[in-house]
């Protein structure tokens, strides 16, 4: 069913309409007080509000961007905010990465900013020649410096290999290396590889250019390879208590069972305008999907056959026409749930751990039914039905 028909259906079927993708603008003009207070903040000089809807929240220029080089990962972590794993693909070519990087630079420059790029995944080190090729090509093209690369260090199998790769990254001007270590990763990656990567990186790059996520887990490592379910769950609980992870992707499937739950109404009127429209941070995958901040699976637009600048201009002018974005801006994941009930969604009887858990669960339901495919995807961000 086309998006416009879905939107019409939502508007018609609700006896007591609230803020949503079709009626958001109408509400703002008829009764601005009904919009969340967050939505009424005046736009700053470097933001552009949707055309003809200047009292709606504005889209901030994107200044921080992560390129998902792949959804593949050797690990299948319980806290993954997509659904990365050994069976995933979505590899970004060198040419595609440079194209997106250049377009992001132009976008930031048009707003008087400098784009800050990082490379992520999945696991960016899956294809070392491609990773090095992307960084080299961007440097040769005079693009903005690479701020950081994220890795789980699975590839750091011996000292010589690790040193040679880090020396090349240093020569290519990589500013920081971020190495992940925690209970979730150490279910799949031997900790000796993490230690090797950290120690050699500190010597090659210098201590200030090496970040570990998280240092407390690095100082007190665990080994969960082959551990039983209860042992893993106990480690997850302790890890989550120290560092609260985003409950999206696989994390929304696994971790809520270990956490307190609340009814969906607990998350009513919690607008996500700051996260979706104002974070200045996006991720882009090889398919051109542009996600706001860490909300992978919520598609603001696609840079396919058009530039990132084109997408930003379109989103700035028309975000209220995106049914998912308009819903979470108006009333957060609870409003999204209310609209999903039109398609048969039923709230979990045990409730939700937080609003991101609610949002992800609702989006999974909509994704499996092909609802709003232009706003919900790709498959790599969702569990297989």
C-alpha positions in Angstrom: 0.0 0.0 0.0 1.4 3.4 -0.9 2.6 5.6 2.0 0.0 8.3 1.3 -2.8 5.7 1.6 -1.3 4.4 4.8 -1.2 7.9 6.2 -4.8 8.6 5.2 -5.8 5.3 6.8 -4.2 6.3 10.1 -5.8 9.7 10.1 -9.3 8.3 9.4 -9.3 5.4 11.8 -8.3 7.2 14.9 -11.3 8.5 16.8 -9.2 10.8 19.0 -6.2 11.8 16.8 -2.9 12.9 18.4 0.3 14.1 16.8 1.2 11.9 13.9 2.6 12.0 10.4 -0.5 13.3 8.8 -1.9 15.8 11.4 1.3 17.1 12.9 1.4 20.3 10.9 -2.3 20.8 11.4 -1.9 20.5 15.2 1.0 23.0 15.3 -1.0 25.7 13.5 -4.3 25.0 15.2 -3.0 24.6 18.8 0.8 24.9 19.2 0.5 24.1 22.9 -0.4 20.5 22.1 3.1 19.9 20.6 5.7 18.6 23.0 7.6 21.6 24.5 10.8 20.2 22.9 9.2 20.8 19.5 8.6 24.5 20.2 12.2 25.5 20.6 13.0 28.3 18.1 15.3 27.2 15.3 18.9 28.3 15.5 20.4 30.3 12.6 22.0 27.2 11.1 18.9 25.1 11.0 16.2 24.9 8.3 12.6 24.3 9.4 10.2 22.5 7.1 8.9 24.8 4.4 5.5 26.3 5.2 5.7 24.8 8.7 8.1 27.2 10.5 6.7 26.4 14.0 7.7 22.7 13.7 11.1 21.6 14.9 14.0 22.2 12.5 16.5 19.7 11.1 20.0 20.5 12.2 22.9 20.3 9.7 24.7 17.0 9.8 28.2 17.5 11.2 29.1 14.0 12.4 28.8 10.9 10.1 29.6 7.3 10.4 29.9 5.2 7.3 28.8 1.6 7.9 31.4 -0.2 5.7 29.6 -3.5 6.2 27.0 -5.2 8.4 29.2 -8.2 8.5 30.8 -9.0 11.9 32.6 -12.0 13.2 30.6 -11.6 16.4 26.9 -11.6 17.1 26.9 -9.5 20.2 23.8 -9.3 22.4 24.1 -5.5 22.6 24.4 -4.8 18.9 22.3 -1.9 17.9 21.8 -3.4 14.4 21.8 -7.1 13.7 25.4 -7.6 12.6 26.8 -11.1 12.3 28.8 -13.5 10.1 25.8 -13.9 7.8 25.3 -10.2 7.1 26.5 -8.3 4.0 26.1 -4.7 2.9 29.7 -4.0 2.0 30.5 -0.5 0.9 32.9 -0.1 -2.0 35.8 2.3 -2.1 34.2 4.5 -4.8 30.9 4.6 -2.8 32.6 5.5 0.4 34.5 8.4 -1.2 31.3 9.6 -3.0 29.4 9.7 0.3 32.3 11.3 2.2 32.7 14.0 -0.5 29.0 14.8 -0.4 29.0 14.9 3.4 31.9 17.4 3.3 30.0 19.6 0.9 26.9 19.5 3.1 28.8 20.5 6.2 30.8 23.2 4.3 27.5 24.7 3.0 26.6 25.4 6.7 30.0 26.7 7.6 31.0 23.5 9.4 33.6 20.8 9.0 32.4 17.2 8.7 33.7 14.7 11.1 33.8 11.2 9.6 34.2 7.8 11.3 34.2 4.3 9.9 32.1 1.7 11.6 30.1 -1.5 10.9 29.6 -4.3 11.5 33.4 -4.7 11.6 35.3 -2.3 9.4 38.4 -4.5 9.4 36.5 -7.4 7.7 38.3 -6.4 4.4 41.6 -4.8 5.3 42.6 -3.9 1.7 39.2 -2.2 1.2 39.4 -0.3 4.5 42.9 0.9 3.7 41.9 1.8 0.2 38.9 3.9 1.4 41.1 5.9 3.7 43.8 6.4 1.1 41.4 7.4 -1.6 39.7 10.0 0.7 43.1 11.4 1.6 44.1 11.6 -2.0 40.8 13.4 -2.8 41.5 16.0 -0.1 38.5 15.1 1.9 38.1 15.8 5.6 40.4 13.9 8.0 39.2 10.5 9.3 38.3 11.1 12.9 38.2 7.5 14.0 37.8 3.8 13.2 35.9 1.4 15.4 36.9 -2.2 15.8 36.6 -5.2 18.0 40.2 -6.2 17.3 39.3 -9.7 16.1 42.0 -9.3 13.4 44.9 -8.7 15.8 46.1 -12.2 15.7 49.9 -11.5 16.0 52.2 -8.6 16.8 53.7 -8.1 13.3 50.3 -8.0 11.5 48.8 -5.7 14.1 51.8 -3.3 14.0 51.9 -3.1 10.2 48.3 -2.3 9.9 48.4 0.4 12.7 51.5 1.9 11.1 49.7 2.3 7.8 46.7 3.9 9.6 49.0 6.3 11.2 50.6 7.2 7.9 47.2 7.7 6.4 46.4 10.3 9.1 43.7 8.4 11.1 43.1 10.5 14.2 41.8 7.9 16.6 41.3 4.1 16.9 38.4 3.0 19.1 38.6 -0.6 20.4 35.6 -2.3 21.8 35.9 -4.6 24.8 33.1 -5.8 27.2 31.2 -8.8 28.2 29.3 -8.9 24.9 32.3 -8.8 22.7 34.3 -11.3 24.8 31.7 -13.9 24.1 33.3 -14.1 20.6 36.7 -12.4 20.6 39.7 -13.7 22.6 40.8 -10.9 25.0 44.5 -11.4 24.1 43.7 -9.9 20.7 42.1 -6.8 22.3 45.1 -6.4 24.6 47.6 -6.8 21.7 45.7 -4.2 19.7 45.5 -1.7 22.5 49.2 -2.0 23.6 50.6 -1.8 20.1 48.2 1.0 19.1 49.4 3.0 22.1 53.0 2.6 20.9 52.3 3.3 17.3 49.6 6.0 17.5 50.3 7.4 21.0 48.1 7.0 24.0 45.8 10.1 23.3 44.8 8.5 19.9 43.7 5.2 21.4 40.3 4.9 23.0 38.9 1.8 24.6 35.2 1.1 25.1 35.2 0.4 27.9 38.4 0.8 30.1 36.8 -0.8 33.1 36.1 -3.9 31.0 39.7 -3.8 29.7 41.1 -3.8 33.2 38.8 -6.6 34.4 38.3 -8.8 31.3 36.0 -11.7 31.2 36.0 -14.6 28.8 32.5 -15.8 27.9 33.4 -18.0 25.0 31.5 -21.2 25.5 29.9 -19.9 28.7 26.4 -21.1 29.6 23.3 -19.0 29.3 23.0 -18.1 33.0 26.7 -17.1 33.1 26.3 -14.9 30.1 23.1 -13.3 31.4 24.8 -12.5 34.7 27.7 -10.9 32.9 25.2 -8.9 30.7 23.4 -7.6 33.8 26.6 -6.4 35.3 27.9 -4.9 32.1 24.5 -3.1 31.5 24.5 -1.7 35.0 27.9 -0.1 34.4 27.2 1.1 30.9 23.6 1.4 29.8 23.4 0.3 26.1 21.0 1.5 23.5 18.1 -1.0 23.3 17.9 -1.2 19.5 18.6 -3.9 17.0 19.6 -7.2 18.6 20.0 -5.5 22.0 16.2 -4.9 22.0 15.7 -8.6 21.5 18.1 -10.0 24.1 18.7 -7.5 27.0 15.1 -6.4 28.0 14.5 -9.9 29.5 17.1 -9.0 32.1 15.7 -5.6 32.9 12.7 -4.0 34.7 9.8 -3.4 32.3 7.2 -0.7 32.2 3.8 -0.4 30.4 3.9 1.4 27.0 2.0 4.4 28.6 5.1 5.0 30.8 6.8 6.4 27.7 4.0 8.6 26.4 4.8 12.2 25.4 8.6 11.5 25.2 9.3 13.2 21.9 12.4 12.1 20.0 12.9 15.3 18.1 16.4 15.9 19.7 17.6 12.4 18.7 16.1 12.3 15.2 16.2 15.9 14.0 18.8 17.8 16.1 21.6 15.4 16.9 23.7 16.6 13.9 24.9 12.9 13.7 24.0 10.3 11.1 25.1 6.9 9.9 25.0 5.9 6.3 25.2 2.3 4.9 26.3 1.0 1.5 22.6 1.0 0.3 22.5 4.8 0.9 20.2 4.6 4.0 20.7 7.6 6.2 19.9 7.0 9.9 19.7 9.6 12.6 22.4 9.3 15.2 22.3 5.8 16.7 18.7 5.1 15.6 19.7 2.6 13.0 16.7 1.2 11.1 14.9 4.6 11.0 15.5 5.9 7.5 15.5 9.6 7.0 16.2 9.2 3.3 18.4 7.4 0.8 21.4 8.8 -1.0 20.8 6.7 -4.1 20.7 8.6 -7.4 21.1 11.8 -5.4 23.6 13.4 -3.1 23.6 13.6 0.7 23.0 17.3 0.3 19.9 16.6 -1.7 18.6 14.2 1.0 19.3 16.7 3.8 17.4 19.4 1.9 14.5 17.1 1.3 14.4 16.0 4.9 14.6 19.6 6.1 11.6 20.5 4.0 9.5 17.4 4.2 10.4 15.4 7.3 6.7 15.7 8.6 5.7 13.6 5.5 7.8 10.7 6.8 5.2 8.8 8.8 7.7 7.2 11.2 9.8 10.4 11.8 6.7 12.5 12.3 5.3 10.0 14.8 8.4 9.8 17.0 8.9 13.6 16.9 5.3 14.2 17.9 5.1 11.7 20.7 8.1 9.3 20.7 7.8 5.6 20.5 4.4 5.6 22.3 2.9 7.6 19.4 4.5 5.2 17.0 3.0 2.3 18.8 -0.5 3.9 18.6 -0.2 4.2 14.9 1.1 0.6 14.6 -2.0 -0.6 16.3 -3.9 0.4 13.2 -2.0 -2.4 11.5 -2.6 -4.9 14.3 0.2 -4.3 16.7 -0.4 -5.4 20.3 1.6 -4.1 23.2 3.8 -6.6 25.0 1.9 -7.7 28.2 5.2 -7.6 30.2 6.0 -4.0 29.0 9.2 -2.5 27.8 12.6 -1.7 29.3 12.8 1.8 27.8 11.4 3.9 24.9 14.0 2.6 22.5 13.0 -1.0 23.2 9.4 0.0 22.5 10.3 1.7 19.3 12.4 -1.2 18.0 9.8 -3.7 18.8 7.1 -1.7 17.0 9.5 -1.2 14.0 10.2 -4.9 13.8 6.5 -5.5 13.6 6.0 -3.0 10.9 9.1 -4.1 9.0 7.9 -7.7 8.9 4.6 -6.5 7.4 6.1 -4.2 4.8 4.7 -1.1 6.3 6.4 2.2 5.4 9.4 0.5 3.6 10.8 3.9 2.7 11.2 4.7 6.4 12.0 1.3 7.9 14.9 -0.8 6.8 17.1 -2.4 5.7 16.9 -6.0 6.6 20.3 -5.9 8.3 18.9 -3.7 11.0 16.1 -6.1 11.9 15.8 -9.7 13.0 14.9 -12.2 10.4 11.1 -13.0 10.6 
